């Protein structure tokens, strides 16, 4: 019975995104980083997070993402300055800060 329930929950969780879209985002990250000296990265990151959320289903519930590049840009500049001021030491916290921002803006989409 417990195994049946776990199997049902596992089947209802999935990621539906395409490898080609993922590759497109990776190219966009690279081009956005090079051509804009990194200034476009927050907007590309927000679009990527939205794509991931919209293609993710957990236990039958689709995720949604409401973060924007404009919201991330302020943090991006702050984190960049803190990294420069601390001679790179702050960079160890960037993964956690970025994950906190992503999770803060990710939620279950309502069925309405």
C-alpha positions in Angstrom: 0.0 0.0 0.0 2.8 2.5 0.9 4.8 1.4 -2.1 1.7 1.9 -4.3 1.2 5.5 -3.0 4.9 6.3 -3.5 4.7 5.0 -7.1 1.6 7.1 -7.8 3.3 10.2 -6.4 6.4 9.6 -8.4 4.5 9.1 -11.6 2.7 12.5 -11.0 6.0 14.4 -10.7 7.8 15.2 -14.0 9.8 17.7 -16.0 8.5 18.3 -19.5 11.1 20.8 -20.9 12.9 20.0 -24.1 16.6 19.6 -24.4 16.6 22.0 -27.4 15.1 24.8 -25.3 17.7 24.2 -22.6 20.5 24.4 -25.2 18.9 27.6 -26.5 19.0 29.1 -23.0 22.6 28.1 -22.5 23.6 29.8 -25.7 21.5 32.8 -24.7 23.3 32.9 -21.3 26.7 32.8 -23.1 25.7 35.5 -25.6 24.0 37.7 -23.0 27.1 37.5 -20.8 29.5 38.3 -23.6 27.6 40.8 -25.7 26.2 42.9 -22.7 29.1 42.4 -20.3 26.8 40.4 -18.1 24.0 43.0 -17.8 21.4 40.9 -19.5 22.0 37.8 -17.3 19.3 38.7 -14.7 16.6 38.8 -17.4 17.8 35.6 -19.0 17.9 34.0 -15.5 14.3 35.0 -14.8 13.2 33.6 -18.2 15.1 30.4 -17.6 13.5 30.0 -14.1 10.1 30.6 -15.6 10.7 28.0 -18.2 11.8 25.5 -15.6 8.9 26.2 -13.4 6.3 26.0 -16.2 7.6 22.7 -17.3 7.7 21.1 -13.8 4.9 19.1 -12.2 5.2 17.9 -8.6 2.7 15.5 -7.3 0.3 16.6 -10.0 0.7 20.3 -9.4 2.4 22.5 -11.9 4.8 25.2 -10.7 4.9 28.8 -11.7 7.5 31.5 -11.3 6.8 35.3 -10.9 10.3 36.7 -10.6 11.5 39.3 -13.1 14.9 40.4 -14.4 14.3 43.8 -13.0 13.8 42.4 -9.5 17.0 40.3 -9.8 19.1 43.1 -11.3 19.2 45.1 -8.0 20.4 41.9 -6.2 22.8 41.1 -9.0 24.5 44.5 -8.7 24.6 44.3 -4.9 26.1 40.8 -5.0 28.6 41.8 -7.6 29.7 44.8 -5.5 29.9 42.7 -2.3 32.0 40.1 -4.1 34.4 42.8 -5.4 34.7 44.5 -2.0 35.4 41.3 -0.2 37.9 40.2 -2.8 35.8 37.3 -3.9 34.9 35.9 -0.4 31.2 36.8 -0.8 31.0 34.6 -3.9 30.8 31.6 -1.6 27.3 32.9 -0.6 26.1 33.5 -4.1 24.7 30.0 -4.7 22.5 30.3 -1.6 21.4 33.8 -2.4 20.4 32.8 -5.9 18.6 29.7 -4.7 16.7 31.8 -2.1 15.6 34.3 -4.8 14.5 31.4 -7.1 12.5 29.6 -4.4 11.0 32.9 -3.2 9.4 33.4 -6.6 8.4 29.8 -7.3 5.0 28.5 -6.2 2.3 26.1 -7.2 0.1 27.4 -10.0 -3.6 27.7 -9.0 -6.1 25.6 -10.9 -8.4 28.5 -11.6 
